[in-house]
Amino acid sequence: MTDDKPPHRGRKFKPKRLKTSLPRPEVEHDATPPKGAERIAKVMARAGLASRREAEAWIAAGRVSVNGATINSPALNVKPSDRISVDGKPLPQRERTRLFLFHKPRGLVTTSADTHGRPTIFGALPKGMPRLISVGRLDLNTEGLLLLTNDGGLARALELPATGWLRRYRVRAFGEVTQQKLDELKNGITVDGVNYGAIEAALDRVQGSNVWITFAMREGKNREIRNVLRALGLQVNRLIRVSFGPFHLGELPDGAVEEVKTRTLRDQLGPRLVALSGADFSSEIVEREEPRAPRPPKPRDVDGGRASKGDRPERRSGEQTAKGGGRPSFRAALARELRRAEGAAKRESAKAGEGRHRRPPQDDGSKTTPRRPHRDDGSKAKPRRPSQDDRSKAAPRRDDRKPKWRRPYHGKRDR
């Protein structure tokens, strides 16, 4: 009997089973399938156009129409058979549910727009990514694994404590603590009137004045780990999330993004979470091209006519005419051609073997470099230094040569 299934390519994803004593939340009833009619802002957000708040602002501005009629209120449920248009263009098809693993570095805010002008995680993502939503948040100085998805329903389902996904952190804190104090966190703790659930903490090692602790919890409130350790007399100076449910940080580099395969995501969510979030794994993936940088306009395109004299690019000084600017003069072009021909002639003569460093003979009687005399055995003899008699017998100075410049005499010389 032959198997019709194609062989699996690559290593199959096997999530690590984290050993923990924290109880899983009980689910009273299974999630009901999503209704056929949904809010129009939710439908627009799942199409990848904008967030729900931005979609509501577009509706209030009169940019959205349903079945040919413009609407002004987001309080409207639409069905899959309704025709939705934004700015006169039909709503694009819903994208496939996707999940990304992002290694958040320190110093980035988990928000789409910060009022204080601080850098955000979405500004650090590579170009060409779809519109993403973060599953939960990480503080400004917290680093580690952060899940990003393009489906708001999936992000909401994974954030709920009822989902029961375990979140594990590595903490470095300043101070001293014992394992006995950390074991008391399994019963929960109340800090500043806020009740925190069961926490599993293990003391890993002591490093000087700091301690390394591993935290595991099924819910994540605002600054929960920092507040709990502060109540124990510890000050957190580094916080890293290493896992979220079946997904682990592993060796993902700092600031890198990795997409989870659709088959792996469907298997890890399970039927209950897929039905609760309304995830769609049958639609196609919309590939987005990286936006190209706008090209600077040409001088001709500035005012629709020919560029002015001041907007033209400057020419080299050798090509400018006496008037300045414009085409190069005839004399400059002729000189350039003569220099080019002279250079070509020199290269040809060098290839022919006439001597690379030898000066060509000159008929004007100018001084040339004398060649060394040869001995009988063929070797070159060392040139003899000219004596005083030889210098007196030197050829007289020609009249056409300029005399050597001498400093003028302006009075009695210093003795």
N, C-alpha and C positions, 0 to 999 in steps of 0.2 A: 504494500500500500504506500503510495507516494504522497508526500505533503505538498499541497498547492501553494502554501504560503511562501513568499520570497524570503531568502535568508536575511537575518538581521545584520545590518552593516554597523560596525563600531561596537563599543562596549555599552552594554545596557546600563541605564541609570539605576543605581541602587542607593536609596537614601539611608543614612545612618540612623539606627534606632538609638535614641538618647535615653539612657537609663535615668529615671527620675521617679521620685515617690509622690510627686504632686498629682492629686486626683484630676481626672478629666471632667469637665462640666457635663452634666446630664442633659440630654435633649429630650424634652417631653414628647414632641411629635415631630414628624418629618416635615421638611419645608414644602410648602405648596408651590406648584409651578407658577411662574409669573403670569400675570393677567394678559389678555390679548391687547388691551388698551393701556397706554402709558402716557405720562406727561410729555408734552411736546418738547420741553427743555431737556428732558432726559434723552429723548430720541435724537435730538440735535447733538447732544454731547457724545453719544455713542457713535455718531457718524464721524466724529473727529473734527468737527468744525470749531467748536469752542467749548468752554466749560458751561455748567448750568447757569451760573450767574451771568456770564456773558451772553448766553442765549436768551435769558430773560430780558436783558437790556436791549438786545436786537428786536425782540418782540414788542417791547414798549416803544421803540423808535419806528415801528411800522414797516420793518424790513422783511417780515415773514408772512407768508400767505398759505392757507390750507384750502385745498380744492378751489383755488382761484379767488378766495376771499381773504383780504388782509385782516389780521388779528392784532389786537392791542393788549391782550392779557395772557399771561402764561398759564392760567388756570384752565387748561384745555387738554383733554385726553384724546389721543389720536390712535388709529388702528393701522396695521400694516398696509391696508388698502388705500389709505388717504394719501393724497398728493401734496407734498410739502415743498415750498419754494422759498429760497432765501435770495433777496435782491434779483428776483426774476429767474434764478437758476434752480433747477431741481436739486433736492437734497441728495448728496452722494450716498452710495450704498454703505451699509454698516460694515465696519472693519472686523476682522477676526480678533478674538480676544488674545492678547499677547502679554507676557510677563518678562521683566528684565531684572537682572541682579546688578546692583550698582554699589561699588565700594566708595562710600562717602568719605572724603577727607575732612579734616578739621578746618573750621573757618567758613563753612558754607551753611546757609540757612535753608531749611526745608520748606520753601514756599515759592510760589510762582513770581511774586513781586514783593520786595521788602520796602517798607516805608522809610527806613533809615539809609537806604542805598547800599546795603551790604550785599556781597555776592551770594547767589543762590545756586542750588544744585542743578536747576534746569539750564542755567547759563554755562555750566561746566560740561554738559552732555554734548556728544558729537553732533554735527549737523546731519540733517536727513532723518532724524528720529521722529516718530509720530507724537501726537499730543499725549503726554503721559501724566499720570496721577501717582502720588506717593502713597504707599500702604503704611499708614502711620507717619510718625515724625521722629527725627533725631535732633538733639540739641545742637547748638552752634559748635560746641567743643567735643561732641560725641562723634566717633568715627565707626566705620564698619559697614555691615550689610544693610542695604535699604532696597526694598522691593518697589518696582515701578511697573505700572500697568496702564493700558489705554482704555480699560473698562472700569467705569466708576462703580458699577454694581459689584464687581469682583473685589475692588479695593475696600468697599464697605463691608463685605462679607468676611474678609480676612482680618479686619480690624476688630470685629466683635469678640469679646471674651468668650462667648458661647461657642466659637469655633474651636477653641481649645488648642491652638497651635503653640508649641513651646518656644519661648524666646530665651536665648542664652547669651550672656555677656561676660567679658573679661574686664575686671576692674583693678586698677592700681590706686591705692589710697594711702594717705599719710596718717600714721598712728599705729596703735597696737590693738589687737582683738584676738579672742580665742575662738576655737571651734564651738565651744559650748554656747557662747553668745549667738553665734551664727545659726546654730540649730534651733534656737528659740523663734526664729523668723518663720518656721514652718506653720506656726499657729497664727500668723498675721501680726501686724503691728499698727498702732495708731500714732501718727505724728502730726502735731498742729491741727488736730481735729479731723484729719483725713485718714480713713481706714484703708489700709493696704492688705491685699490678700496674701495667700501662702507664698512664701519665697524659699527656694532651696539654695543655700549658699555653702560653698566649700572653700576652706583656706588652703591655697595651693603652696605658697612659699613666702618667706620673709626676705626682703631685699633691702638691707640697711634700715632706714627709717620708714620704709614703705612695705605694704603687704599686697599680694596678688590674690584676688578672690574671684571665683566663678559663680555667677548668679544665673538662676533659671526661674522663670515665671511664665504664667499664662495670661497675664494682663499687663499692660504698660500704661501707667498714668504719667502725668507730666512730672518730670524730674523725680521719679519714684526712687531710683537707686541712690541718687545723691541725698535725698531727704532721709532715707532709711539709714544709710551709713553715717550721716551727720548725727542722727539720734544715738548711734553707737559710739560716737566720739571720733569718727574718721572723716577725713577730708579727701574727696575724690580728685585726683589730678590726671587721670586718664580713664576713658571708658570706651570699650570696643564691643560692638555687637558681632558675634561670630556665627549666629544661625537664627533663622526664622522659620519654624516648622521644619519641613524636610529639606529646605534649601540652606546651604552652608557657604560661608565666605571663602573658605579654602585658600588657594593661592592667587585669588583675583587681585591684580595690581591696584595700587591706590589710584582712584579716579577712573577706573576702567568699568565698562558696561558689557554684560554678557546676557544674551537672550536665552530663555528656557524653551526647549523644543515643545511644539504643540502636543505631541504624544505624551511626553513626560508630564506636562502641565495637566492634561486631562486625567492621567492616572493618579497624580498626587492630590488633586482636588477631590475626586470621588463623585459619585452621583448626587450626594446630598448638597455639597457646596456648589456643584454645577447648576443644580436646580435653584438653589437659594440666590445665587448671583446672576442667573440668567446668562451665563457665558455662552458665546457663540464660537464654535470651532469649525464651522462649515463655510464661512465666508472667505473671500480671498484677502491676501495681504496687499495693502496699498503701498507700493514703493514710492518713496519721495526722493527726488533728486536734490542734491546740495545746491543751495542758491548761489549763483555766480555773482561775483562782485561787479557792480555797474561800471561800464567802460566810460572814461571821461569823454565828453562831447568834443568833436573836432571843431577847429576854429570856424569852418564853413557853416557848421550847424548852429552856431550861437545865435545869429540874427537872421538866418535863412539866406544870406547872401555871401559875398566874398569876404574873407577875413580882412580886418583892418591892418594897417601897417604895423601897429604896435602889438597885435596878437600873433604875428608871424614868428616862427622860430628863428633865432639868431643864427647867422651863418658864420663860418670860420673866417678869420681875418684874411687869410690868403685868397679867399674866393669873393671878397667884397669888392665892389667897384669904388671908384673915387667918390661917387655920390652917397655911398652907404646903403646897404640892403640891395635887394633885387637880384638879378642874375649875375654870375661872375663875368668879368670883362674878358675881351678877346685875348689881351696880353697875358692875363693870369692863366687862362686855359692853355695858351701856347707854351708858356713856361712850364706848366705841369706836364704837358706832353713831351717836351724836350728832356725834362728830368727823368721821366719814365723811360724814354729811349736810351738815355745815357746809362741808366742803371742796368737795362737789359744788355747793352753792349759790354759793360764791365763783367757781367755774369758770364756771357759767352766767351770772353777772352780768358777768364779764369778757368773755364772748363777746357779750353783748347790747350792749356799748359803753358801759357806765356809767363807764368809767375804770379803768385798771389800778392807777394809783398814787394815785388820789384817795381821800381818806378819806371815808367816809360821814358825813352830818350827824349830830351828836349833840345831844340835847336837854338834857343835864345842865349846859350852860354851860361845858364844858371848853374849853381853848385849842385853836384850829384854825389851820392854816397859811393866812395871808391870800393872796388872789389878787392878781396884779399888775394895777394899773389900766391901761386901754387909752387910747391917744391918739386924736385925731380921725382920723388916717390909718390906724388899725387896728393899729398896732404896739404892742408892750408897752413901757410906760415903766419906767425903773429905779426901784425903790422908794426913797423918801426915808428917810434915817436919822432916827429919832425924836429930837427935842430934849429938853432938860431939862424944859420946860413940859409936853410930851406925857407924859413919864414921871410927872410929878406929878399929871396928870389921869387916870392909869390907874385902872381899876376897883378898888375896895377888895377886899381878900382875903375870900373867902367863908369862912364858919365851918366848912363841911363839908370844906374842904381842910386837909390836915395842914401845919403850919408847917414851914419849912425847918429842918433839924437844924443846931444850932450847938454848937460845942465848949463844954463847961461851964467856968466860971471857978472856979479853985481857989486863988486868991491873987493877990498883986500881979503885974501883968504886967511883963514885961521892957521897959524903955524903951531 
